[in-house]
Amino acid sequence: MVFYSLRAKRDLNSIFDGLLSWSKHPLEYNHVVIYHNKILSVCDSLDSKKFHFNAQFAHHKRYGEKVYTYRRNKNTVWYIIYNLDQHGNVYIQRIVSNYNTRID
């Protein structure tokens, strides 16, 4: 199963709001919904992945041990940071983009 921390839920809400109000490249509401739902779909599929990659960036390691990289397009990458328990349950802690990731 996949579980979301309160912070991850806030991240998802912020992503939705940010896409909806993005002044650089305005998106229609339907496109924002599709974009947001794709991120949710990726998150919800993490418990079925055969491989779980360790977080590499110190900024990510503060939130979880594992990371899934979802490349949305040539410029945007979403990092889904999570932990696993012994039963394979996924606990998503944060969802951040490459624009918000510090490479330390």
Secondary structure, 3 states (H helix, E strand, C coil): CEEECHHHHHHHHHHHHHHHCCCCCCCCHHHHHHHHHHHHHHHHCHHHCCCCEECCCHHHHCCCCEEEEEECCCCCEEEEEEEECCCCCEEEEEEEEHHHCCCC
